[in-house]
Every structure is written in C-alpha cells, then in structure tokens.
Amino acid sequence: MSKSNSLSAEKDNGKHHPHSLSAMDFHSTSLGSAANAMRNELNKMALTIQDMKARKAFQNEMDKFFMLFTRYLSEKSKGTKLDWEKVKEPSPEQIIPYKKLPKCENAEFLDKLAVLKLNGGLGTTMGCVGPKSAIEVRDGMTFLDLSVRQIEYLNSKHNVNVPFILMNSFNTDEETKRIIQKYSSHKIDILTFNQSRYPRINKESLLPTPRLPNADISQWYPPGHGDLFESMCNSGILDQLLSDGKEYIFVSNVDNLGAVVDLNILQYMVDTDAEFLMEVTDKTKADIKGGTLIDYEGTIRLLEVAQVPAVHMEEFKSIKKFRIFNTNNLWINLKAIKRISEEINLEVISNNKTLESGEKVVQLETAVGAAIKHFKNAHGINVPRNRFLPVKSTSDLFLVTSDLYSLNHGELVMNPKRLFQTVPLVKLGDEFKKVANFLSRFQSIPSILELDHLTVTGDVKFGAGVQLKGTVIIVANHGSRIDIPPYSLLENKVVSGNLVLLEH
C-alpha cells in the first residue's frame, strides 16, 4: 500500500490525527534532508582530493559510512527495532559447555588457522601514550610481546605457520608498524591492516565534523570492531589468507591475556561445520555491562547494553536471566566471511561524545559479535573464566603482575597454590588510575594468593613484600596518607586514618 493510500485509509476509519501525522511527516522530511546534507558534505570533501586513486579510496570509505548513517537515521525515525517480549534465553543447543568438547591433541588443522588481534585502541584511559598493545603488562613484556611469544611457540612446537594479524586503527597503525619491526627475526609472519576511518557527526546539525579529508585527527574515529569484515575485504587480507590455504580465524581483543589458541575449540569447529563460534563465560557482578547471547525469534543474536531499553536495564544486568556474556573471543570461517561479506548488516550503536572543544558529537559503531546471526550453525561456547583476562584498568594490571599468575611461553597461568581458581575483586582508587602513578605506589606488588577482595582509595603506598589475605580495605581520607610497611601481613583488615613511615 502506498503512503497516500494508507493515509486515506486512516481518514476513512475515522482515525486521522492531523497533529501526529504532521509531526511524523516533519520528522521524516528532516531525516531525509539530513541524509541529503550529509551526502553533499561527503562529496565536497572527496572533490578536494586531487589524486584520483586516493579520491576513489576516500569515496568508497565514505559510501560505507553513509550507509551506516542512513541506517542510523532510519532506526531513529522508527524507534528501537528490538521487541523485548521476543528476547529469550538461548537454548542448550545455542550454548555448548566447553567441558563437553572432545579433548584434542591433534594439531593437523593449525596450518589452516590465522590469529587476529583487534588493535585499534589507545592506552589513554590508563595514562599511556600510543597503542594500548604497547603497555608493559608482565615481566617487562607488552601485550604484543606476549601474543607474539604465544604464536611463535605454537608454530615451533607443532611445526606450523599460523600468521599473526593486527587490525589497527589510524590511531595505532604508524606506531604499531614501527614496534613490530623488532620481531622481524622471529619465527612468525605478522600482517597488519587498517580499519576504516569515519567522520564524527555533529549532534545538532547531523553533519560531519571535519570539512576536509585531512582535518584534525580528533574529528575522525574508528567505527568499532564490527568493521572487521569490511576492512578485511577492502585491505586484501581476506583474499591473501584464503589463497594461503587458511580457512579459520581466531579473533580477540589485544588486551585479553586469556585469549590463546585452543585446539579443542578449533577441532570442534572443524567437526561441526560451525561457521562462527563465540566464546562466552559465566557472568559475575563485575560483568553486568557485557553483551550477551539471546534467542530472538529462533535465531541466536548478540544483545549489547547500548541496545537495551532503559526500562529493562536492571533485568539485563541481572545474572538470573542473562547468565553469560561475550568475551569477544571469536572463531570464524574465512570462506563464510567471503560468501556473505556483502550481506553483513550489523546493528548500529550510537556513541555520544563531547570533544575537547565542547562540541557534542555522535559516533556510529558496530560490534563484530553481532555478525553471529549471519553465519550457518553459529553458536556460543561457555568457556572457563581463565579465557577472559582483560586488562582495562590498573586494577586489572595489579592482578596480572601479581603472584596469582606465572608466564609460560607468553601465556598467563594461574598459580596452583591459589586454592580457588577465581580472581579476587580489586578496586584501586583514582590515585592509581594511570600506569605511572600505579607503579610509583608499589615497591613491589603484594602477594595476593589468599586475597578475596581489595579496595584502596586515597593516598596509599605499599612497601615491599606485603601480603594481603581475605578482605582488605584501605582508605586514606582527603589530606591523609597511609604507607603500608614493608613485609606487612594484612588479613581481613580495614585500615584508615594516617600512617606515614619516615626515613631516619
């Protein structure tokens, strides 16, 4: 039924509401104008590029951005597409427990595997300059060092050639390429490619913030890891891997130290012809914002916190209905990516930001895990918690640098002397937020083998050889300072007030 016919039908039924219809028409007209205005601005930017090859590449990238923008406008006009009544827990067939996977010692399919790390983020939240992957996390080794060491050992042990791939962003690409030169003599092939660069959108005008293709870097953004499929295709990496005989790719965040190659999962993927496997793990109260797998009209889908209506947010955060969350460790069939690359249509996540200038902008992003709905026989695997060991903050850094773990060929292994194979809950205050400040507050990282919970706030410093057990809370109020003496044992203690050690 055409628009005019549907309007006349409403009049005939006596349901014509002139005010609401005119508001709807105004809204849809405004969104149509916004799309046209955006298209014009993108075209203007492209025309400023003299080199035709560079102009074509820019136009292709902006065409993809424009498609995302028009989908954003469409969803904005129709409201949220998610019908909460249809959101169900996944069925047992949609989430397989890791312990049910057959044990595999056979490495025959390793030569068909590639490993990819999402390397687009900076270390700014932890007070570091440059790629987050260049932060030292253990024994003087960075995230990149540990990943390279793992893959190099895998290749050497099984006499295979698993390539190591980094998806960089324009924020991390140049520095990463400089850093990886140090691995040139290692037994490992390292490939890099760049994800897309999209313009930030002014929240009021819905126009691109940059006016020129070479505008300041702060006016552009990498559009989330859902850009993986498009960027693999555009860069030629996908075709290169397929021509090299690779069939599977293991994708994970570069800061997840638990994301190591697992032969059981690889063999299971081959045996079951699953085109997409997502590693999920049991949710704790620390993971309430993590995306989760749901059953939606009989299809497995990823539900991100940004898609949840405000009225259902508490239900989403509950561990009763949504018991697992996405680790972003993904196993994907490369031929399947090639087959459906043109059809992949991921939910738009709008991310509101305020620039240093005070300008309010919108970033349109997508999540790589949302692609699960497009692949055949796609499902989740509920893995042990040790496969999710992210370092997002100095509280996480405290854990991975402690005696809770040891290093084995670049892989973090939990200390067998820890009675419970669970990780303590650690909350370090703002004084510890930046890596440099964090390091200056510990003469050595305390022993935490028997720690359950640690909270530290205020101006607190730790001497060497400190042991923490049970629940320890240390609070230095404003204007106070606490020095924990060397070789102290704090077990189920609350420490507050002033405690300053003076040199003599």
N, C-alpha and C positions, 0 to 999 in steps of 0.2 A: 504494500500500500504506500503510495507516495505521501510526502509530508502534507500537501494541500488536502488530499483526500482524508487523511487521518484527522486533520483539524476540523474539517466539515462534519465528519462523523461525530466528533465530540460535541459540536454545536447541536446536532440533531438529537443527541442523547440528553441534552439539557445540562451538560457538564462543562460548558465552556467557562473558563476562568480567565478573563482578559488580562488581569494583572499578572498572574503567574506565567501565562504564556508569553506576554511581552517581556517579562524578566528573563524567561528561558531563551527567547529569540535574541535578546540583547546579549546574554551570556555567550551563546553560540556564535553570534556575529563577532563579539570581542575576541573570542578564541581563534576564529578564522582570520581576523585581522592580525592577531599576534603571530600566527603561523606565516602569513604573507610578509609581515615586517621582518621576522627572523630570517626568512629566505632571502630577502633583499639585502639585509646586512651581511649575511654569509657570502652572497655573490659579490658584494662590493669588496669584501676582504680578499676574495680569490683574485679579483681583477688587478689588485696591487702587486701580485707576484709576476715578475717578468719571465722567469724561466718556465717554459711550458710544462716540463716534466714535474717540476716542483708544484706548479699550479694544479696539475691534474691530481697529484697525490693529496694535496690540501682539499681539493673539491671532493674527492672520494671520502676522505675522513669527515668532512662537514656534512656530506649526504647521510652518512651513518648517524651522525649527531642529530641531524634534522629529523630523521625517522624516530629517534628516541624522544625528541622534543614534541613531535606531533602526537605520539602515543601518550606522553605525559599530559598534553592538553586534552586529549580525548578522555583519559581517565579522570581528569579534573572536572570535566563537564558532566560525566556520567556518575561521578562519585565512586566510592570503592567498589571493586568488582567482586570482592570476597563475600560470600554468603556464609556467615558464621555458623548457621544451622547445619551446613554441609561439612564443616570441619570435624573430622573424626580421628580417633587414634589409629595408627597404622595397624594392619592385620599382622598376625605372626609370619605370614609369607613375605611381608614387605620389610621386616626387620629380622635378620638372621643373627643369633648369638655367635660371637667369634668362636666360643668353645666348641660349637658344633661343626666347625670347618675341619676337614681331614688334615692331619699333620703332613707336611710336605718337606722332604729333604732334597727333592729333585729340582735342580736349577735349570732345566732344559729351556724354560720359557723366558729366562732372564735376558737372553740375547734379543728378545722381541720387545723389551721394555725400555722406556725412557723415563727419566725423573725430572719433574719441573717444579721449581720453587717460584712462588709469587713474590717478587722482589721490588714492588713499586713504592714501598713506604719509606719515609724518613725517620730518623731517630729523635725527632724534635721533642716528642712528649717526654722522653727520658733525658732531655737536655743535651743531646748529642747532635753534631753536625754531620750531614751526609746520610748515605743509606743506612737503614736500621741494621741490615745484614752485616755491617762493618763494626758493630759494637762487640767488644770483648765480653764473652759470657762465661768462660771457664778455662782455667789454666792458660791464660793469655791467648786463647783461641776465640775467633769470632764465629757468628752464625755460619758464615760462608766457609770458614776453615773446617768447621765440624761436618758440614754437608759434603764438602769435597773429600774429606778423610773417609767418611762412610762409603761413598760411591767408589772411591779408589780401592778400598779394602774389598768391597763386593766384587769389583772387576778382577782383582788379583786372586781372591780366594776361589772364584768359580771360573776363572779364565774366560770372561765375557767382556763385552764392551757396552755398558749401559751409559748412554750420554747424559750429561747433567745440563739442564736448560734453565735459564733465568729469564722470566718475563719482567723486564724493567719498565719503569715509567720515565718520562722526560726529567723527573726529579732525581732519578738514581742512575740513569744509563751511563753518563760520561764517567762518573766516579767508579761505578762497578766495573766498567771495561778496563779502567786503569788498575783496579785492585786485582782482577783475575789474571793479569799478566804473570803474577808470581807463581801461578800453578802451571805454567807452560811446560815444565819438565815432569809433571805428574802424569801418571797413567790414567788419564781421564780426558774425554772430549767435552769441552764446555762451549755451549752455544747460547747466544743471547739474542733477544729481540725486544722491541719496544711496543708497549700497548698504546692505545690511542691517546690523543691529546684533545680534549674538548673545551669549548669556551664556557666559563661561568656565566650564569644568566642573572641579570638584574631582576630582583624580586618584584619591583614595581612595574617596570616597563616591559618585562619579559623579552628584552633584547640582549644580545651578547655583551658582556662587559668589555672585552677587547674590541678595538676598532681596526686593528691591523694584525696580520698573521704573526708579526714579530713583537707584539705587545708584551709588556712585562709578564714574567712567568707567573706572578700571583693571580693573573686574570684567567688562567687555564687550570685544568685539573685532569687527572687520570680517572676514567669513569668506572672504577670498581673492577673487581676480578672477573665479573661476568663478561668482560671484554676479551677474555682469553681466546674464545673460539674464533672470533673475527680477526683478532691480531695474529693468531697462529696461521690463519689462511692468508691474510694480506702480506705477512712477512716472508712467506715461502717456507717457514719452518715445518708446517704440517706435511707439505709435499716432500720435503727433504727427508723427514723421518720415515714416511711411507716408502720412499724409494730405497732407503737404507734397510728395509725389511722390518722396521719397528711396527708393532701392532697395538701396543698398550702404553698408556702414560699414567704415571702416578704423580698427582698434583697436590701440593700442600703449601701452607704459609711458611715463609722462610724463618719465621720466629717460633715455629712449633718444633721444639727439640725432640719430641716423641715421634715425629713423622718419619720413620725409617722404612725401607723396603721390607715387605713381609712376604715370604714365599708362600705361606698358606693362603693369603688373600689372592695373590697372583694366580696360583694354581686353581683356586675356586672360581675365579673369573673366567679362566680358560674352560674349565669343565662345565660351567653352567651357561656359557654363551651370554653372560650378563654384559651389556654394553656400558653400564655406568653403575659403579658401586660407591656409596657414600659411607664413610666411617662415622658412626655416631657413638656416643658414650653416655652413661647414666648422668643425669642432671643432678647437681647439688645446688645449694643456695647461692653459691658463687657464680653459677652459670645461668641465672634466670633470664638474661637478655639474649642468650644464644638462640639461633634459628633452630627449628625443629622439623622433623618429617611428619607429615599428616597424610591421611587418606581423604581425598577430595573427589567425590563422585566416582569412586573406584580407581582413581589414579593417585600414584604417590607424588606428593608435592612438597617443596620446601616452603615453610612459613617463617618469614623473618619478622623480627619485632616491629619493624617500620610498617608492616602490612596489617598489624593488629589494631582493630578499632579500640579507642581509649576505654570504652565501656567494658571491654573483655581483657584488658591488660593484666589484671590480677589473676585471672584464670590462666592466661598464657604463662605467667611467671610461676604458677603453682607446679609442684613436682608430682601432683596427683594425676592430672590428665596428661600433661606433656612430660614424660619421664626421661626423654633422651634429648640430646642436642647435637648439632652438626659440628664436627671437629674441623671441617674443610679439608680433610684428607680424602681425596677422590681418585678413583681408578676408572679410566675412561678408554674406550675402544677408539683408536685413531681412525680406522676406516669408517666407523659410525659418525665421527665428527665430520669427516669429508662428505659423507652422504647427506647429512641433514643441516650442514652449515648455513644454508640459505633459509632454512625453516625455523631456526632457533629464535624464539621470541620470549625474552625474559621479562619478568615483572619489573616495572620502573620504580626505583627507590629514590624519592626526592630528599635531598640532604640540605637543610638550610644552614648557611654560614654567614658570618659577618667579617668582612675584610678589615685590615688594619686602618683603612681609610674611613671605616664606619659604614661602607656600602653593604647593604643586605643582598646576598646572592643565593641562588639555588644551584646545586649540583645534581645532575641526573645520573644515577648509577644503577648497576645491575650486579647480581650475585651469581657466581659460577655454579653454585649448587642448585640454583633454580632450574637449571637445564635438565635435571633428573627426569622431568615429566616428558621429555622429548625422546628418550632412549628406550630401546627394547629391553625387557627383562631387568629394568633398573630397580635397585632396592638398597636398603641400608644394611650395614653390618655393625652390630653392637660390640665395640671393641673394648678391651681393658683401658682404664684411665691412663696408663703409662704411655699410650699412643697420643695423648693430648697433653703436651707440656709447653704451653706458650710462655713467652717472656714479653709481657705487655707493659710491665712496670718494674720498679726496683724491688718491690715485694717479691715478684717472681724471680728476679735476679738473685735475691737473698737465698731463695730455696735452691736454685741450680748451682750456686757456688759453694754450698754448704757440704757437710759430710753426709748428707742424705743421699748423695749420688757419687758415683765414680765414673770415669770415662773409659770406654772400651771401643777402640777403633772409631772414635768420633761419636759413639752412641752413649747417651747418659743411661746408666744402670743404677737402680735403687739399691742402697746399701742393705745387704741381707740381715744386718744387725737391727734394722728397723722392724719392730715386732708386727706392726700393722702396715700393710703396703698402701697406706693412704698418705696424702700430703697434708702437712699442718696448714692451718689457716693463718696467714701472715698479713698484717695491715701495718705498713710503715707510714708515718705522717709526712706532711709536705716538706719538712726539713730534709727528708731522704729522697725526694722525688727525682732529682737529677742525679745521673750516674756519678758525677764528680763529687757531689755532696754526700751521696751514699757511701762512696769509698772512703771519704775522709772521716767518717763516723765509726769505722770499724778498724781496730788494729789488726784483727783477724775475724773472719766470720765465725760466730759462735757454733758450738756443737749442738745440733737440734735433733738427734736421733730419737729422743723421747719427748719431743715437743708436740703438743696438740694445737695450741693457739698462742699467737704472739701479737700484741698490739703495742705500738710505740708511737707516742706523739710528743712534739716539742723538741727542745734542745737536749738531745741524749747522745752520749758517745759510749762505745764499748771498748774495754781493754782486750788484750789478747787472751785466748784460752778460756773464754766464758762458756759455761754450759747452761742451756735452757731446757727445762722439763715441764711437762704438764701445761697449765695455762699461766702465761706470764703477761702482765700488763704494766707498762712503764709510761708514766705521764709526768712530763715536766711542764708545769703551767707557765703562762706568759711571764717572762722575766726570770724564770728559774732555769737551772741546768742540772742535769744528772749525768755523772760519769760512773759507769758500771766498772768496778775494779777488775783488774786482770785476774783470771783464774777463779772468778766467782761462780757459784752454783746457785741459779735461781730456779726453784721448783714450786709451782703453784703460788706465785707471789704477785702482789700488787705493789709497785714502787712509785712513790710520788714525793713531791717536795723538792729539796735541793740536796745534791750530793756532788761536791767538787773535789777532785783529787789534785793536790798541789805538788809540784816538783820541789824537792829540797836537796 
